Amino acid sequence: MIIAGVQMDIALMEKAENLRRMIEKIRETSSEGAELTVFPECALTGYCFASLEEALPYAETIPGPSTDALQSVCQELNHSVVAGMLEQADDGVYNAAVLITPEGVLGAYRKIHLPYLGVDRFATPGDQKFEVYEHPSARIGLNICYDSAFPESSRAMTLQQADLIILPTNWPTGADCVAEHAINTRAMENGIFYCAINRVGGERGFQFIGKSRICGPAGETLATSTGRDEEILYATFDPQRARIKRVDRVPDKHVIDRLADRRPEMYGLIVEPHGLKPPHRD
């Protein structure tokens, strides 16, 4: 399976133009042989909204008009897409990522870990457990941006037999360490493929750093962006590699299995409620 990641600039509150450019990029990646194209966090809407009231007009239901438009081009090209958007729901607005196939919406994820930044200051925290979706070519899990800083997120999906985790992201200045190290680590510690696609450009004083990356199950970098410009990454992966968790480095002398070697009975402290209050969030 060939996966493409579109590192692109995004226009705040210009949903129609962003969607037009996304469809244009899908046609390009499909012509290059990709079966799945990944876009950044909030690719449809932009990210740096000043209030919930400002963001509300740009949120949509899932499925909705934009996912229908993306599904139409996926159906035409026999293609799949992961894209970030704002989801409209009865209980608020969610920062969401959606997985679309030729048949329609296969899965949608609501961002669970919210930093005090951009629209996440006003978004409703994700309320659904991590899930893995059975795509025809791979078992796919979804995270968004800040989720990558919490290893529990990737591990929960690995335990559900994910082959690939996809992370639409909006890494700003200051997130270089995450981009350069955390993605490889999440891939290596779980023995999975990991695709993190960031945006570039600026919004209301924030600059986005690019540095998109696709990594393999050994933590190796399969593709990475060359700078802070718009760029498309391509990588080929075999999901079967992610299903072999035992690594025999030296037969009978050095063998590891990061799932079988776990000691869950020792990790209880991790899941105890912490009682801490996130910054500026009631």
C-alpha positions as CSV (number, residue, x, y, z in Angstrom):
1,M,0.0,0.0,0.0
2,I,1.3,3.5,-0.9
3,I,0.4,6.3,1.4
4,A,0.7,10.0,0.6
5,G,0.9,12.8,3.1
6,V,0.0,16.3,2.0
7,Q,2.0,19.0,3.9
8,M,0.1,22.1,2.9
9,D,-0.8,25.6,3.9
10,I,-4.4,26.1,5.0
11,A,-6.6,29.2,4.8
12,L,-8.4,30.1,8.0
13,M,-12.2,30.3,7.5
14,E,-11.9,29.5,3.8
15,K,-13.5,26.1,3.8
16,A,-14.5,26.0,0.1
17,E,-11.0,26.9,-1.1
18,N,-9.3,24.4,1.3
19,L,-11.6,21.7,0.1
20,R,-10.9,22.6,-3.6
21,R,-7.2,22.3,-3.0
22,M,-7.6,19.0,-1.1
23,I,-9.5,17.5,-4.0
24,E,-6.8,18.7,-6.3
25,K,-4.1,17.1,-4.2
26,I,-6.0,13.8,-4.0
27,R,-6.1,13.7,-7.8
28,E,-2.3,14.3,-7.8
29,T,-1.5,11.6,-5.2
30,S,-3.8,9.1,-6.8
31,S,-2.1,9.6,-10.2
32,E,1.2,8.8,-8.5
33,G,-0.2,5.5,-7.3
34,A,-1.1,6.3,-3.7
35,E,-4.2,4.5,-2.3
36,L,-4.5,6.7,0.8
37,T,-3.9,10.4,1.2
38,V,-3.5,12.2,4.6
39,F,-4.1,15.9,5.3
40,P,-3.3,18.0,8.3
41,E,-5.3,18.8,11.4
42,C,-8.2,21.2,10.7
43,A,-7.3,21.0,7.0
44,L,-10.8,22.1,6.0
45,T,-11.2,25.1,8.3
46,G,-7.9,26.4,9.7
47,Y,-7.1,26.2,13.4
48,C,-6.5,29.6,15.1
49,F,-10.1,30.6,15.8
50,A,-10.5,33.4,18.4
51,S,-13.7,32.0,19.9
52,L,-16.2,29.2,19.8
53,E,-18.7,31.6,18.2
54,E,-16.2,32.3,15.4
55,A,-15.6,28.6,14.8
56,L,-19.2,27.4,14.9
57,P,-20.2,28.4,11.3
58,Y,-17.3,26.2,9.9
59,A,-18.2,23.0,11.8
60,E,-20.1,20.3,10.1
61,T,-21.7,17.0,10.9
62,I,-19.9,13.7,10.0
63,P,-21.1,12.7,7.4
64,G,-21.8,16.1,6.0
65,P,-21.3,18.2,2.9
66,S,-17.5,18.2,2.9
67,T,-17.1,14.5,3.7
68,D,-19.7,13.8,1.0
69,A,-17.5,15.8,-1.5
70,L,-14.4,13.9,-0.4
71,Q,-16.2,10.6,-0.6
72,S,-17.3,11.4,-4.2
73,V,-13.7,11.9,-5.4
74,C,-12.6,8.8,-3.4
75,Q,-15.3,6.8,-5.2
76,E,-14.2,8.1,-8.6
77,L,-10.5,7.3,-8.0
78,N,-10.9,4.2,-5.7
79,H,-9.0,6.1,-3.1
80,S,-9.1,6.8,0.7
81,V,-8.5,10.0,2.6
82,V,-7.8,11.1,6.2
83,A,-8.5,14.7,6.9
84,G,-8.9,17.1,9.8
85,M,-12.0,19.1,10.3
86,L,-14.3,20.6,13.0
87,E,-17.3,18.4,13.8
88,Q,-20.6,19.9,14.8
89,A,-22.5,18.0,17.5
90,D,-25.4,18.6,19.9
91,D,-22.9,19.0,22.8
92,G,-20.4,21.3,21.1
93,V,-17.7,21.4,18.5
94,Y,-15.0,18.7,18.3
95,N,-11.6,18.8,16.7
96,A,-12.0,15.7,14.5
97,A,-10.2,13.5,12.0
98,V,-12.2,11.5,9.5
99,L,-11.3,8.4,7.5
100,I,-13.2,8.3,4.2
101,T,-13.2,5.4,1.6
102,P,-15.0,5.0,-1.7
103,E,-18.0,3.6,0.3
104,G,-18.2,6.6,2.7
105,V,-17.0,7.5,6.2
106,L,-15.3,4.5,7.7
107,G,-14.3,6.2,10.9
108,A,-14.1,9.4,12.8
109,Y,-12.1,10.4,15.8
110,R,-12.6,13.3,18.2
111,K,-9.3,14.7,19.7
112,I,-9.0,13.6,23.3
113,H,-6.0,15.6,24.5
114,L,-6.5,19.3,24.0
115,P,-3.7,21.9,24.4
116,Y,-4.5,25.5,25.2
117,L,-4.0,26.6,21.6
118,G,-6.2,27.6,18.7
119,V,-9.6,26.1,18.4
120,D,-8.7,23.6,21.1
121,R,-9.2,26.3,23.7
122,F,-12.9,26.1,22.9
123,A,-13.5,22.6,21.5
124,T,-15.2,19.9,23.5
125,P,-12.8,17.2,24.6
126,G,-13.2,13.9,22.8
127,D,-15.6,11.6,24.4
128,Q,-15.1,8.3,22.5
129,K,-12.5,5.6,23.2
130,F,-9.7,4.9,20.8
131,E,-10.8,2.7,17.9
132,V,-9.2,0.8,15.0
133,Y,-10.9,0.7,11.7
134,E,-10.8,-2.2,9.3
135,H,-9.7,-0.6,6.0
136,P,-9.4,-3.0,3.1
137,S,-5.7,-2.5,3.1
138,A,-4.8,-2.1,6.8
139,R,-6.1,-1.7,10.3
140,I,-6.0,2.0,10.9
141,G,-6.1,4.1,14.0
142,L,-6.5,7.9,14.3
143,N,-5.0,10.4,16.6
144,I,-4.7,14.2,16.3
145,C,-1.6,16.4,17.0
146,Y,-1.2,16.6,20.9
147,D,-2.3,13.0,21.2
148,S,1.1,11.9,20.1
149,A,2.6,13.3,23.3
150,F,0.6,10.6,25.3
151,P,2.0,7.1,24.6
152,E,-1.1,5.6,26.0
153,S,-3.0,6.7,22.9
154,S,-0.9,4.7,20.5
155,R,-0.6,1.7,22.8
156,A,-4.4,1.5,23.2
157,M,-4.8,1.2,19.4
158,T,-1.8,-1.2,19.1
159,L,-3.6,-3.5,21.6
160,Q,-6.6,-3.4,19.1
161,Q,-4.2,-4.6,16.4
162,A,-3.6,-1.4,14.6
163,D,-1.1,-1.6,11.7
164,L,-1.0,2.1,11.1
165,I,-1.7,5.2,13.2
166,I,-2.4,8.4,11.3
167,L,-1.9,11.8,13.0
168,P,-3.1,14.9,11.3
169,T,-1.4,17.7,13.1
170,N,-0.8,21.4,13.4
171,W,2.7,21.5,15.1
172,P,3.7,25.2,15.7
173,T,7.0,26.6,16.5
174,G,8.3,24.8,19.7
175,A,7.1,21.4,18.6
176,D,10.3,20.4,16.8
177,C,11.3,17.7,19.3
178,V,8.0,16.0,18.9
179,A,8.2,16.1,15.1
180,E,11.8,14.9,15.1
181,H,11.7,12.2,17.7
182,A,8.3,11.3,19.1
183,I,6.9,9.9,15.9
184,N,9.7,7.5,15.4
185,T,9.4,6.5,19.1
186,R,5.6,5.8,18.9
187,A,6.2,3.6,15.8
188,M,9.1,1.7,17.4
189,E,7.7,1.1,20.9
190,N,4.5,-0.3,19.3
191,G,5.9,-2.0,16.2
192,I,3.6,-0.2,13.9
193,F,3.6,2.3,11.0
194,Y,3.0,5.9,12.0
195,C,2.1,8.7,9.7
196,A,2.2,12.3,11.0
197,I,1.2,15.0,8.6
198,N,1.7,18.7,9.6
199,R,0.7,21.9,7.9
200,V,2.9,24.9,7.0
201,G,2.3,28.6,6.8
202,G,1.1,31.0,9.4
203,E,-2.2,31.9,11.1
204,R,-2.8,34.9,13.4
205,G,0.8,35.0,14.6
206,F,1.5,31.3,14.8
207,Q,3.9,29.6,12.4
208,F,3.6,25.9,11.6
209,I,6.8,24.0,11.2
210,G,6.1,21.2,8.6
211,K,8.4,18.3,9.4
212,S,5.8,15.7,8.5
213,R,7.0,12.2,8.8
214,I,6.1,8.6,8.0
215,C,7.8,5.9,10.1
216,G,8.0,2.1,10.1
217,P,7.7,-0.5,12.8
218,A,11.4,-0.5,13.7
219,G,11.2,3.3,14.3
220,E,12.9,4.0,11.0
221,T,11.9,7.1,8.9
222,L,10.3,6.1,5.7
223,A,9.7,9.6,4.4
224,T,10.1,13.1,5.9
225,S,9.6,16.6,4.6
226,T,12.6,18.6,3.6
227,G,11.5,21.9,5.1
228,R,8.6,24.3,5.9
229,D,7.2,24.5,2.3
230,E,4.3,22.7,0.8
231,E,5.3,19.1,0.0
232,I,3.8,15.7,-0.6
233,L,5.4,12.7,1.1
234,Y,5.1,9.1,-0.2
235,A,5.8,5.8,1.5
236,T,5.1,2.2,0.8
237,F,4.2,-0.1,3.6
238,D,3.3,-3.7,4.2
239,P,0.8,-4.1,7.1
240,Q,2.1,-7.6,7.7
241,R,5.3,-6.1,9.1
242,A,3.3,-4.5,11.9
243,R,1.7,-7.8,12.8
244,I,5.0,-9.5,13.7
245,K,5.7,-8.3,17.2
246,R,8.5,-10.7,18.1
247,V,12.0,-9.4,17.1
248,D,14.8,-12.0,17.0
249,R,17.9,-9.9,16.9
250,V,20.2,-12.8,17.8
251,P,18.3,-16.1,17.7
252,D,18.1,-17.6,21.2
253,K,20.2,-14.8,22.6
254,H,18.4,-11.5,22.0
255,V,14.7,-11.6,21.5
256,I,12.1,-8.9,22.3
257,D,8.4,-8.6,22.1
258,R,7.1,-5.2,23.3
259,L,3.6,-6.5,23.7
260,A,4.3,-9.9,25.3
261,D,6.9,-8.4,27.6
262,R,4.5,-5.9,29.1
263,R,3.6,-6.0,32.8
264,P,0.2,-4.4,32.9
265,E,-0.3,-5.3,36.5
266,M,2.5,-2.9,37.4
267,Y,1.0,0.1,35.5
268,G,-2.1,0.9,37.6
269,L,-0.9,4.4,38.6
270,I,-1.1,5.4,34.9
271,V,-4.9,5.1,34.8
272,E,-5.7,6.6,38.2
273,P,-7.6,10.0,37.9
274,H,-5.1,12.8,38.5
275,G,-7.4,15.7,39.7
276,L,-5.3,18.3,37.9
277,K,-7.0,21.1,36.0
278,P,-5.8,21.8,32.4
279,P,-4.9,25.5,31.8
280,H,-7.9,27.8,31.5
281,R,-10.4,24.9,31.1
282,D,-13.3,24.6,33.5
